[in-house]
C-alpha cells in the first residue's frame, strides 16, 4: 500500500478502527460515512479525479478548509453541522497518524483546524396549531402521503432523532397494552418510547396496508429501503411549505426534522412532565441537556415571574455583613 493512497486508509479506518477496535454504533458509522461521501464528491469535482484516485497529499488543510466552506456556503449547513463533519475528519486523520507515520505532519495540521463558534439560539418548536397544520399537509389519498403523515405524527409524538426514525423496523414497534417503539440511540443505548393510543392505531392501519417482514423499515422509500437523511429533510420542507398556506406562522420558522423532536419535548414540558422524565424520553445523557426547553418556553418564565412577588413585597438585595466579604463581592 502506498502511503499516499486514500482508498485503503479510508477502508481501514471504517473496518479496523470504527468497527473492530471501537465497536462504533451504526449511527456513528453512518454519520462518518456521509461526511466522506460529501468530501469525495467535492474532491472528485474539484480535482477532476475518480474518488478511488484521490491521494492523501491532495487532502491538505487548505483543501479541507475549502470543503468546510462548501458545506456552509453551497449546501447551507450551519456551524454545528460543519463542526460535526470536521469531527469525522479529525477521527480519520488521527487514525492515519498511527497507520502512516510519514503523514504525521499533514495530520497534525488538519487536527489543528479549529471548530467554528456559533450563537446558541432558543430552541425552535411548533405550537399545537402549527403541528396540526403540518400533519394535515400530506395528501392521504396517495401511498406516499399516508407514509409521510404517519412519519410526522410519530416524530412529533415520540421525539425520536432523525436516524432513529429512519432506522425503525417493524420488529421495533409493539402494540397492545403498553404500545411503544424501541430504538438504539446515541451511546448505543436502547430505549422504549410510549405511543399514544391514536398513534398506535394509525401505525397498525399502516402496517395492515403494507406487506412487510419484521426487518422491513416502518417508513420505506419508494424503492422499499429506509429513507435517507436528505429524503427526510426534503419531506419535512415540502410539507412545511404546504402547511404554511393555512398556517402563515410556519413560513417564519426554519423547520427541520429535528424541530419535530423539540416539539415533542415542549409538549411534554407544557403538560407538566418532569424534566428528568423528558430526558429519559428523549434519550439525553443528562437532564442538564433537557434544560434548554425551560429557556425556550416563555409561558413558564411568565408564570415564574407572576409568582416572584406574589406577596407584594419588593425582593431585597443581598448586602454582605463583613468588609472582607464586601470586597470579594465587589471584584
C-alpha positions in Angstrom: 0.0 0.0 0.0 1.4 3.4 -1.0 1.4 6.0 1.8 -0.4 8.5 -0.4 -3.3 6.3 -1.3 -6.6 7.5 0.3 -8.8 4.4 -0.5 -7.0 1.8 1.6 -6.6 4.1 4.5 -10.3 5.1 4.4 -11.3 1.5 4.2 -9.1 0.6 7.2 -10.5 3.5 9.2 -14.0 2.1 8.9 -13.3 -1.6 9.2 -10.4 -1.6 11.6 -10.8 1.5 13.7 -14.6 2.1 13.9 -16.0 -1.4 13.6 -13.3 -3.7 15.1 -11.5 -1.6 17.6 -14.1 0.9 18.8 -17.3 -1.0 18.1 -18.9 2.2 16.9 -22.7 2.2 16.6 -24.5 2.1 13.3 -25.4 5.8 13.8 -21.8 6.8 14.2 -20.7 4.8 11.2 -23.5 6.3 9.1 -22.6 9.9 10.1 -18.9 9.4 9.3 -19.9 7.7 6.0 -22.0 10.6 5.0 -19.1 13.0 5.7 -16.7 11.2 3.4 -19.4 10.8 0.7 -19.7 14.6 0.7 -15.9 15.0 0.8 -15.2 12.6 -2.0 -17.9 14.1 -4.2 -16.4 17.6 -3.6 -12.8 16.4 -4.2 -13.8 14.5 -7.3 -15.4 17.6 -8.8 -12.6 19.9 -7.9 -9.7 17.6 -8.7 -11.3 16.0 -11.8 -10.5 12.6 -10.4 -12.4 9.4 -9.6 -12.8 9.1 -5.7 -10.5 6.0 -5.8 -7.7 8.0 -7.4 -7.6 10.8 -4.8 -4.4 10.9 -2.7 -3.8 11.8 0.9 -1.5 14.7 -0.1 -4.4 16.3 -2.0 -6.4 16.5 1.2 -4.4 19.3 2.6 -5.6 21.6 5.4 -6.3 24.3 2.8 -8.3 21.9 0.6 -10.3 20.7 3.6 -10.9 24.3 4.6 -12.5 24.8 1.1 -14.6 21.7 1.7 -15.9 23.1 5.1 -16.7 26.4 3.4 -18.5 24.5 0.7 -20.7 22.8 3.3 -21.7 26.2 4.8 -22.0 28.3 1.6 -23.1 25.9 -1.1 -25.1 23.3 1.0 -26.4 25.8 3.5 -25.2 23.8 6.5 -25.0 25.6 9.9 -21.9 25.8 12.1 -22.9 22.8 14.2 -23.2 20.6 11.1 -19.9 21.9 9.8 -18.3 21.1 13.2 -19.8 17.6 13.1 -18.2 16.9 9.7 -14.9 18.2 11.0 -15.1 15.8 13.9 -15.3 12.9 11.5 -12.3 14.2 9.5 -10.3 14.5 12.7 -11.1 11.0 13.7 -9.9 9.8 10.3 -6.6 11.8 10.5 -5.9 10.6 14.0 -6.1 7.0 12.6 -3.8 8.0 9.7 -1.2 9.4 12.1 -0.7 5.9 13.5 -1.3 3.9 10.3 1.1 6.0 8.2 3.6 7.9 10.4 5.1 9.5 7.2 1.9 11.6 7.0 2.1 12.7 10.6 2.9 16.4 9.9 -0.1 16.7 7.5 -2.3 15.0 10.0 -1.2 17.4 12.8 -2.0 20.4 10.5 -5.5 19.0 9.8 -6.1 18.3 13.5 -5.3 21.9 14.3 -8.2 23.1 12.2 -10.5 24.7 14.8 -14.2 24.1 15.3 -16.3 27.1 14.4 -18.0 29.0 17.2 -21.7 29.8 16.8 -24.5 31.6 18.6 -26.8 29.4 20.6 -30.4 30.4 19.7 -33.5 29.5 21.5 -34.9 26.1 20.6 -37.3 26.2 17.7 -40.5 24.2 18.0 -44.1 24.1 16.7 -47.1 25.1 18.7 -50.3 23.0 18.6 -51.8 24.9 15.7 -48.6 24.6 13.6 -48.2 20.9 14.4 -51.8 20.3 13.4 -51.3 22.1 10.1 -48.2 20.2 9.3 -50.0 16.8 10.0 -52.8 17.9 7.7 -50.4 18.8 4.8 -49.7 15.3 3.3 -52.2 14.0 0.7 -53.6 10.9 2.4 -55.1 9.7 -0.9 -51.6 8.6 -2.0 -49.3 6.0 -0.5 -46.5 8.5 -0.1 -48.8 11.0 1.6 -50.1 8.4 4.1 -46.5 7.4 4.8 -45.4 11.0 5.3 -48.3 11.8 7.7 -47.7 8.8 9.9 -43.9 9.6 10.0 -44.6 13.2 11.0 -47.1 12.0 13.6 -44.7 9.5 15.1 -41.9 12.1 15.1 -43.9 14.8 16.8 -45.3 12.3 19.5 -42.1 10.3 20.3 -39.4 12.9 19.7 -37.1 10.3 18.1 -33.9 11.6 16.5 -33.7 11.7 12.7 -31.7 8.5 12.4 -33.9 6.7 14.9 -36.9 7.5 12.8 -35.5 6.4 9.5 -34.0 3.2 11.0 -37.2 2.0 12.7 -38.2 -1.6 11.7 -41.4 -3.4 12.1 -39.9 -5.5 14.9 -39.2 -2.3 16.9 -42.9 -1.5 17.3 -45.0 -3.1 20.0 -48.8 -2.9 20.1 -51.4 -3.8 22.6 -51.1 -2.8 26.3 -48.0 -0.6 26.6 -47.7 0.2 22.9 -44.2 1.6 22.2 -41.3 1.9 19.7 -37.9 0.7 20.6 -34.7 2.3 19.2 -31.0 2.2 19.6 -29.9 5.8 20.2 -26.7 7.7 21.0 -24.2 5.9 23.1 -25.6 2.5 21.9 -28.4 2.9 24.4 -31.7 1.1 23.7 -34.8 2.9 24.9 -38.6 2.4 24.6 -40.8 5.3 23.9 -44.6 5.0 24.6 -47.1 5.5 21.9 -50.4 7.3 22.4 -53.4 5.1 21.6 -54.3 7.1 18.5 -50.7 7.0 17.2 -50.6 3.2 17.8 -53.9 2.7 16.0 -52.7 4.7 13.0 -49.5 2.7 12.9 -51.5 -0.6 12.9 -53.5 0.7 10.0 -50.3 1.5 8.2 -48.9 -2.0 8.9 -52.1 -3.6 7.6 -51.7 -1.7 4.3 -48.1 -2.9 3.9 -46.9 -6.4 3.5 -43.5 -6.5 5.2 -41.4 -8.7 7.4 -40.0 -7.9 10.9 -36.9 -6.3 9.4 -38.8 -4.1 7.0 -38.4 -0.3 7.6 -41.5 1.3 9.1 -41.2 4.2 6.8 -39.7 2.9 3.5 -38.7 4.9 0.5 -40.4 4.4 -2.8 -37.8 1.7 -3.6 -38.5 -0.2 -0.3 -35.4 0.7 1.6 -35.0 3.1 4.6 -35.3 6.8 4.0 -32.0 8.7 3.7 -31.3 11.8 5.9 -31.7 14.0 2.8 -35.0 12.4 1.9 -36.3 13.1 5.4 -35.2 16.7 5.2 -36.9 17.2 1.8 -40.0 15.5 3.2 -40.3 17.9 6.1 -39.5 21.0 3.9 -42.1 20.0 1.3 -45.0 19.6 3.8 -44.0 22.7 5.8 -44.3 24.7 2.6 -47.8 23.3 2.0 -48.9 23.8 5.6 -47.7 27.5 5.5 -50.7 28.5 3.5 -53.3 27.7 6.1 -50.8 28.5 8.9 -48.7 31.5 8.0 -46.6 31.4 11.1 -44.9 28.3 9.8 -43.4 30.3 7.0 -41.5 32.4 9.5 -39.8 29.4 11.1 -36.9 27.3 10.0 -38.4 23.8 10.4 -36.2 20.7 10.2 -36.8 17.1 11.2 -35.1 17.9 14.5 -37.7 20.6 15.1 -40.2 17.9 15.5 -38.1 16.4 18.3 -38.1 19.7 20.1 -41.9 19.9 19.6 -42.4 16.6 21.4 -40.2 17.8 24.3 -42.1 21.1 24.6 -45.4 19.3 24.5 -44.3 17.1 27.4 -43.0 20.1 29.3 -46.2 22.1 29.0 -48.2 19.1 30.2 -46.2 19.1 33.4 -43.9 16.2 32.8 -40.8 16.4 34.9 -37.5 17.3 33.2 -35.9 14.0 34.3 -38.6 12.0 32.7 -38.3 14.1 29.5 -34.6 13.4 29.5 -35.3 9.7 29.6 -37.9 10.0 26.9 -35.5 11.8 24.6 -32.5 9.6 25.4 -30.4 12.5 26.9 -27.3 11.5 28.7 -28.0 14.2 31.4 -31.1 16.1 32.4 -29.0 19.3 32.1 -29.3 18.9 28.3 -33.0 19.0 28.7 -33.0 22.3 30.5 -32.8 24.1 27.1 -36.5 23.6 26.8 -37.1 25.6 30.0 -35.4 28.6 28.3 -37.5 28.2 25.2 -40.9 28.3 26.8 -41.9 31.9 27.6 -45.1 30.7 29.3 -43.0 29.0 32.0 -41.0 32.2 32.5 -44.1 34.3 32.7 -45.6 32.0 35.4 -42.4 32.2 37.4 -42.4 36.0 37.1 -46.0 36.2 38.2 -45.2 34.3 41.4 -42.0 36.1 42.1 -43.6 38.9 44.1 -46.9 37.3 45.0 -46.9 38.8 48.5 -46.4 42.3 47.1 -43.0 42.7 48.7 -40.1 44.1 46.7 -37.4 41.4 46.7 -34.5 42.5 48.8 -30.9 42.8 47.6 -28.1 40.9 49.3 -25.7 43.0 51.3 -22.5 41.5 52.8 -22.2 41.9 56.5 -18.4 41.9 56.6 -16.0 44.3 54.9 -13.9 41.4 53.5 -17.0 39.8 52.0 -17.9 43.2 50.6 -14.5 43.4 49.0 -14.9 40.0 47.4 -18.4 40.7 46.2 -17.1 43.9 44.5 -14.4 42.0 42.4 
